[in-house]
Every structure is written in structure tokens, then in C-alpha cells.
Amino acid sequence: MNVPFLDLRAARSELRAEIDAALRRVADSGRYLMGPEVEAFEAEFAAYCGNAHCVAVGSGCDALELALRALGVGPGDEVLVPAGTFAGTWLAVSETGARPVPVETRETTRTMDPDRIEAALTPRTRAIVPVHLYGHPADMRPVEALAARHGLHIVEDAAQAHGAAYRGRRIGAAPSTAAFSFYPGKNLGAMGDGGAVVTADAALAGRVRLLRNYGSRVKYRHETRATNSRLDEMQAAVLRVKLARLDEWNARRAAVAERYLAALAGLEGVGLPRTAPWARTSWHLFVLRVRRREETRRRLTGAGIGTLIHYPVPPHLSPAYADLGYGPGAFPVTERLAGEVLSVPIGPHLPAEAVETVIAAVRAAVRDAAA
Ligand SMILES: *Cc1c(COP(=O)(O)O)cnc(C)c1O
């Protein structure tokens, strides 16, 4: 039995009739941008998160970038980001003209280490972008305390954390500002690109609305220089169908994770993801640490199990940021994790027998790689 890393057709199958109806409704409406579907989705997603405003945009990267720009972040500013994250977090920051300043990873949660933030501050620091990586919330309480003490903005990168919660409060809930992605593979995924800024700050929401639409509130009256980054009506209609399933699908992800955790516990040479007592993870990814990763991965591929590495090269070591001057060893925890992490299939549509196949294959691959 082959188990692909992710097969989005299963989600499509489960919702076929509803998605077809939603797409037909938009096609027949003659209204393809900035219409009723986007408006309804924004209201529904804001309510889901427990926040006042949602502004839908073209992607998760745009959501981060436009939220930062709306807060006035730009050239000459510094923004603290995790060293261990998807490059998109950094790229959104650098697209504003600001400089991403990495903060080392905390090994247990694999998110930004709050104890390392203070040392990264300079007089130019304007904002912090914690990332809820793999769906596990960053430890926000110390970040919020530090941001308040130094007058810094926080924009959470919630691209992997739809439905996750920190100390009983859903990610994106008031009073926070969070950027979400609706990339197809995310927990709430469109059939194309999409993103949103969720915030309690009405003025911020208003500025993002301006920035996503040519800097214009009234047609052909441009108040500021801006871009075009909109969620279209088709994607909004699809997302409305899927939002109604998000909690149930996240619960199915959690069930897969529970089974992996039980079945792989104590396996020599394998580290399992840990969930902090204050966290409810969205289980966007199930990420093992594997001592002999390359050999193990090769064996899993041979056994028909799809795996991915999230992420093989930390942004500070990628060519895109060579000019920042970080070399190997600058962020040892992040770099060690990058050399060991291995993501195995997880999702709301992974059949129970596929989960068992993955478990057996991981056990065999780890054993053979050690031999
Ligand atoms: C997916 C992702 C993004 C970017 O979202 P896009 O919609 O692909 O632009 C940013 N940060 C993280 C952590 C992500 O996983």
C-alpha cells in the first residue's frame, strides 16, 4: 500500500456536491472579486477565530506583509522572526523593506525561544512575528509581555495554526493580530492561493483593506501606494464550505497524531513531537526527529511512504539571505533540527490502515537504517 504525503482529492471527494454548488453559485453570479462570498467568509472566519475583523488577501505571505506594512513597518526597521520557520515568514518581512532578525528555536516546542528575544532587540526593532510552526502555538505570554514593555507590534504567523489554541484561546482570537494562509495543503485550504489578516484593531484592518486594493476605497481615488492582493469569490466560496468542517477535520488530524504517538513511543533514534501543556496544536504536520534521517527517508520512499522535510535549509543559510551574513553555526538548535526533522503523512482523510502502514514502515526503516 502506497501512502502519498498528501492527497487533496480526498477532501474534494468528501465535499464534492457542496463545493460544486458553491463554485456554480459564483460562476453564475457574474461577480468574481470583492463580492458577497468574500464578505461572508471574512465575517465567518473572524467569528470562528473569535476576533472582530478579518481581511482576506491573495496569500499567507501577503497577509503577513500587508499587516506589517499597515503597522508602518518598512525600510530601516527590524522585525524579529524565528530562525526555524518556512522562508515565507522572512520573505514577507523583507518585502516590506524591513530586515528580518532571527531568534533561535526552543527545542521542545520548535517555535521561537522567548528567552532569546531580548538579546535580539535593537533600537530599530519594530515588531515580532512568532510562528505557530507545524500547528503548535508559540509561547505567546512572554512574547506579549516583552512586546508591551518595549512598545513592539506582534503579528502572528498562523499559516499552519487554523483552530489551534494557546492557553484555551484560539489562535487569531482578540486581542491578537494574526496572518493566515489558505494554501491548498493548509488545515483550511482553498483550491488556489489565499490568505487573511485577522485582528482586533479596526484601524489596522482598514489599512490592510486599503493596501490589498490599489490603495483605494473609492474606485479611482488612490489614497496611498499599494498593491493588488485579493481573495477571489471562488476561493471564498470554497473556504466557506471547508470552514464548516475545520474543527471536525482537525479532530481527525489529532486522532492520527494520537495513534502515531502511541505506536512510535520509545522507538530508538526517533524523537516524537511534544505538545506543551498550554497548547492545543492543529497538527498541521507530524514531524519526527530522526537520527539517521537520509537513510530512513530513502527506505520510507522505497516502501511507498511519502515524506517531506519542513524545512531542510533555515532561511538564514539560504542564498536569499546571504547578504545578512549568517554562517553555519549561527543558530545551532535550528540547524540541528533542520538536519533531523522528517514529516510523515497526516491529515483528516488519511485512512486508518494507511496510518498503520506508515507506523510499520517507520519502525522498519528506522531499524534498517541503524543496522
Ligand atoms: C504557508 C506558509 C506561509 C505562506 O503562505 P502562502 O499562502 O503560501 O503565501 C507563511 N508562513 C508559514 C509558516 C507557512 O506555513
PDBQT file of the ligand as one rigid body, heavy atoms in Angstrom, charges set to zero:
ROOT
HETATM    1  C1  LIG A 401       2.310  28.551   4.128  1.00  0.00    +0.000 C 
HETATM    2  C2  LIG A 401       3.084  29.432   4.999  1.00  0.00    +0.000 A 
HETATM    3  C3  LIG A 401       3.292  30.784   4.708  1.00  0.00    +0.000 A 
HETATM    4  C4  LIG A 401       2.926  31.409   3.403  1.00  0.00    +0.000 C 
HETATM    5  O1  LIG A 401       1.613  31.242   3.000  1.00  0.00    +0.000 OA
HETATM    6  P1  LIG A 401       1.272  31.338   1.442  1.00  0.00    +0.000 P 
HETATM    7  O2  LIG A 401      -0.223  31.322   1.417  1.00  0.00    +0.000 OA
HETATM    8  O3  LIG A 401       1.878  30.148   0.776  1.00  0.00    +0.000 OA
HETATM    9  O4  LIG A 401       1.839  32.623   0.932  1.00  0.00    +0.000 OA
HETATM   10  C5  LIG A 401       3.946  31.565   5.636  1.00  0.00    +0.000 A 
HETATM   11  N1  LIG A 401       4.390  31.062   6.798  1.00  0.00    +0.000 NA
HETATM   12  C6  LIG A 401       4.226  29.760   7.105  1.00  0.00    +0.000 A 
HETATM   13  C7  LIG A 401       4.731  29.264   8.421  1.00  0.00    +0.000 C 
HETATM   14  C8  LIG A 401       3.590  28.902   6.215  1.00  0.00    +0.000 A 
HETATM   15  O5  LIG A 401       3.451  27.612   6.534  1.00  0.00    +0.000 OA
ENDROOT
TORSDOF 0
